[in-house]
Amino acid sequence: MRELLRADHLDTGYDGRTVLRDVNIQALRGQTICLIGPNGAGKSTLLRTLAGMLAPVSGTVVIGGEDLRTLRPAGLARTLAVVLTEKLAVPMTTAYEVAAMGRTPHTGFFGGLRQEDHQAVQSCLAMVGAEALARRDYQSLSDGEKQKILIARALAQEPELLILDEPTSHLDIRHKVEVVRILGRLAAQRGLTVLLALHDVDLAVKSCQYVLLVKDGAVAAQGRPEDVIREDRAEER
């Protein structure tokens, strides 16, 4: 598998405060990578930095062979998509219309959807098993259903890298497992690189190929899920 994302000696933070130091990551195409660690450890800050939403304190992030700082917003939107924890407030909007927002990098903000755009949106809804939700009002959906639509919206951008911050938070166990299975299938079938933060360690171990443990201001361990968890538990004894 080829490299898609790399972070070298990356320090992350905000408001003049460094949260994580000397982070080194390599993400391959088609790989599913989970960030685990206690609340407040800096997982969200790291994801936002890798997505270009926060400037690095120091170090570099390279996506597709290009320094993140040199990528224009339009080009970045075609390369990566982000699903954050913030709730989306879009009254009087169907689930289909929310998913279709993901086509903006291909149509422009005021661009109308062409036939190929509608086909792309329909395909993305099918990928996440949400075709039956398309005509429903987005605000009326359950949290699990909304998460599917937000993932479909991200996929509609046709990204190479999908970054998700706690995509299973506030979901029941059935929807947690379903969302993570969808992400794993997309990585395997489409060669999509998926980088996500998960609070549920058992879910991360069962669903991700590679795990980074974030705690104490650094990436404390990274590697195969079983190795990272074993190392973390050994340190706690």
C-alpha positions as CSV (number, residue, x, y, z in Angstrom):
1,M,0.0,0.0,0.0
2,R,1.2,3.5,-0.8
3,E,1.5,6.3,1.7
4,L,-1.2,9.0,1.7
5,L,-0.6,10.9,4.9
6,R,2.5,11.6,6.9
7,A,3.2,13.8,9.9
8,D,6.8,14.4,10.9
9,H,7.8,15.8,14.3
10,L,4.4,17.5,14.6
11,D,3.5,19.6,17.6
12,T,-0.1,20.5,17.9
13,G,-2.0,23.0,20.0
14,Y,-4.1,26.2,20.0
15,D,-4.2,29.6,21.7
16,G,-0.4,29.5,22.3
17,R,-0.7,26.2,24.1
18,T,1.0,23.0,22.9
19,V,-1.2,19.9,23.4
20,L,0.8,17.1,21.8
21,R,4.5,17.0,21.0
22,D,6.6,15.2,18.4
23,V,3.9,13.2,16.7
24,N,5.0,11.0,13.8
25,I,2.4,9.2,11.7
26,Q,2.3,7.4,8.5
27,A,-1.1,6.5,7.0
28,L,-1.4,4.2,4.0
29,R,-4.0,4.1,1.3
30,G,-6.9,1.8,2.3
31,Q,-5.8,1.7,5.9
32,T,-8.1,2.3,8.9
33,I,-6.3,4.0,11.8
34,C,-7.8,4.7,15.3
35,L,-6.8,7.3,17.8
36,I,-7.5,6.1,21.4
37,G,-6.8,7.7,24.7
38,P,-8.5,9.5,27.6
39,N,-10.8,12.5,27.2
40,G,-8.8,15.7,26.9
41,A,-5.7,13.9,25.7
42,G,-5.5,15.9,22.4
43,K,-7.1,13.5,19.9
44,S,-9.4,16.1,18.5
45,T,-6.7,18.7,18.3
46,L,-4.5,16.2,16.4
47,L,-7.3,15.4,14.0
48,R,-8.0,19.0,13.3
49,T,-4.4,19.7,12.7
50,L,-4.1,16.8,10.3
51,A,-7.2,18.1,8.5
52,G,-5.7,21.6,8.1
53,M,-8.2,23.2,10.5
54,L,-5.5,24.1,13.0
55,A,-2.0,25.3,12.1
56,P,0.8,23.1,13.4
57,V,2.8,24.6,16.3
58,S,5.8,23.0,14.5
59,G,6.5,20.1,12.2
60,T,5.0,19.1,8.9
61,V,1.9,17.3,7.5
62,V,2.1,15.9,4.1
63,I,-1.0,14.6,2.2
64,G,-0.6,12.9,-1.2
65,G,3.0,14.0,-1.4
66,E,2.2,17.7,-0.9
67,D,2.8,19.8,2.2
68,L,-0.6,20.6,3.8
69,R,0.3,24.3,4.0
70,T,0.6,24.6,0.2
71,L,-2.7,23.0,-0.6
72,R,-5.5,25.3,-1.6
73,P,-8.9,24.9,0.1
74,A,-10.6,23.6,-3.0
75,G,-7.9,21.1,-3.7
76,L,-7.8,20.0,0.0
77,A,-11.6,19.5,-0.1
78,R,-11.2,17.0,-3.0
79,T,-8.5,15.1,-1.1
80,L,-9.9,14.9,2.4
81,A,-13.3,15.0,4.1
82,V,-14.0,15.6,7.8
83,V,-16.8,14.5,10.1
84,L,-16.7,16.3,13.4
85,T,-18.7,15.9,16.7
86,E,-20.6,19.2,16.3
87,K,-24.3,18.7,15.5
88,L,-25.4,20.1,12.2
89,A,-28.4,22.4,12.4
90,V,-30.2,22.5,9.0
91,P,-34.0,23.0,9.5
92,M,-36.3,22.1,6.6
93,T,-33.6,20.2,4.8
94,T,-33.9,16.6,3.6
95,A,-31.3,14.0,4.3
96,Y,-30.6,13.9,0.6
97,E,-29.9,17.6,0.5
98,V,-27.5,17.3,3.4
99,A,-25.6,14.5,1.7
100,A,-25.5,16.5,-1.6
101,M,-23.7,19.3,0.2
102,G,-20.6,17.1,-0.2
103,R,-20.6,17.8,-3.9
104,T,-19.6,21.5,-3.4
105,P,-15.9,20.9,-4.2
106,H,-17.0,19.6,-7.6
107,T,-19.8,22.1,-8.4
108,G,-18.9,25.3,-6.6
109,F,-20.9,26.8,-3.7
110,F,-23.7,28.1,-6.0
111,G,-23.3,25.3,-8.6
112,G,-26.3,23.2,-9.5
113,L,-26.2,19.5,-9.2
114,R,-25.7,17.7,-12.6
115,Q,-26.8,14.2,-13.3
116,E,-23.4,12.8,-12.4
117,D,-23.6,14.7,-9.1
118,H,-27.0,13.2,-8.3
119,Q,-25.6,9.7,-9.2
120,A,-22.7,10.3,-6.9
121,V,-24.9,11.3,-4.0
122,Q,-27.2,8.3,-4.5
123,S,-24.2,6.0,-4.6
124,C,-22.8,7.4,-1.4
125,L,-26.2,7.0,0.4
126,A,-26.2,3.4,-0.8
127,M,-22.7,2.8,0.5
128,V,-23.8,3.7,4.0
129,G,-27.2,1.9,3.8
130,A,-29.2,5.2,3.9
131,E,-31.2,5.2,0.7
132,A,-34.4,4.9,2.6
133,L,-33.6,8.0,4.6
134,A,-33.0,10.3,1.6
135,R,-36.4,12.1,1.5
136,R,-36.8,12.4,5.3
137,D,-36.2,15.6,7.1
138,Y,-32.7,15.5,8.5
139,Q,-33.7,17.0,11.9
140,S,-36.2,14.1,12.4
141,L,-33.5,11.4,12.1
142,S,-32.0,9.5,15.0
143,D,-28.4,10.2,15.9
144,G,-27.3,7.0,14.2
145,E,-29.2,7.9,11.0
146,K,-27.7,11.4,11.1
147,Q,-24.2,9.9,11.4
148,K,-24.8,7.8,8.3
149,I,-25.9,10.9,6.3
150,L,-22.9,12.9,7.5
151,I,-20.6,10.1,6.3
152,A,-22.4,10.0,3.0
153,R,-21.9,13.8,2.7
154,A,-18.2,13.3,3.3
155,L,-18.0,10.5,0.8
156,A,-19.8,12.7,-1.8
157,Q,-16.6,14.8,-1.8
158,E,-14.9,11.8,-3.3
159,P,-12.0,12.1,-0.9
160,E,-8.9,9.9,-0.5
161,L,-8.7,10.6,3.2
162,L,-11.7,10.5,5.6
163,I,-11.1,12.0,9.1
164,L,-13.7,11.4,11.8
165,D,-13.8,12.7,15.4
166,E,-15.7,10.3,17.7
167,P,-18.2,9.2,15.0
168,T,-19.8,6.7,17.4
169,S,-20.4,9.1,20.3
170,H,-24.0,9.2,21.5
171,L,-24.9,6.1,19.5
172,D,-26.2,2.8,20.9
173,I,-24.0,-0.3,20.6
174,R,-25.8,-1.5,17.4
175,H,-25.3,1.8,15.6
176,K,-21.7,2.0,16.9
177,V,-20.8,-1.3,15.4
178,E,-22.7,-0.5,12.2
179,V,-20.9,2.8,11.6
180,V,-17.5,1.3,12.2
181,R,-18.2,-1.6,9.9
182,I,-19.3,0.8,7.2
183,L,-16.0,2.7,7.5
184,G,-13.9,-0.5,7.4
185,R,-15.8,-1.7,4.3
186,L,-15.2,1.6,2.6
187,A,-11.5,1.5,3.3
188,A,-11.2,-2.1,2.0
189,Q,-13.4,-1.7,-1.1
190,R,-12.5,1.9,-2.2
191,G,-8.9,2.2,-1.0
192,L,-10.1,5.1,1.3
193,T,-7.8,6.0,4.2
194,V,-9.9,6.3,7.3
195,L,-8.5,8.1,10.4
196,L,-10.8,8.3,13.4
197,A,-10.9,8.9,17.1
198,L,-12.7,6.3,19.2
199,H,-13.5,6.3,22.9
200,D,-14.4,2.6,22.9
201,V,-11.1,0.7,23.1
202,D,-12.7,-2.7,22.4
203,L,-14.3,-1.3,19.3
204,A,-11.0,0.1,18.1
205,V,-9.2,-3.2,18.6
206,K,-11.8,-5.1,16.7
207,S,-12.2,-2.7,13.8
208,C,-8.9,-0.9,13.1
209,Q,-5.7,-2.1,11.4
210,Y,-3.5,0.4,13.3
211,V,-3.9,2.2,16.6
212,L,-2.3,5.3,18.1
213,L,-2.5,5.7,21.9
214,V,-2.7,9.4,22.8
215,K,-1.9,10.4,26.4
216,D,0.3,12.5,28.5
217,G,1.0,15.1,25.8
218,A,2.2,12.6,23.2
219,V,1.5,9.5,21.1
220,A,2.5,7.1,23.8
221,A,2.4,4.0,21.5
222,Q,1.4,3.0,18.0
223,G,1.1,-0.2,16.1
224,R,-1.2,-3.2,15.8
225,P,-4.2,-2.8,18.1
226,E,-3.4,-5.9,20.3
227,D,0.2,-4.7,20.8
228,V,-0.7,-1.2,21.7
229,I,-3.4,-2.3,24.2
230,R,-1.0,-4.8,25.7
231,E,1.7,-2.2,26.1
232,D,-0.8,0.3,27.7
233,R,-2.1,-2.2,30.2
234,A,1.4,-3.3,31.1
235,E,2.3,0.4,31.9
236,E,-0.7,0.7,34.1
237,R,0.3,-2.2,36.4
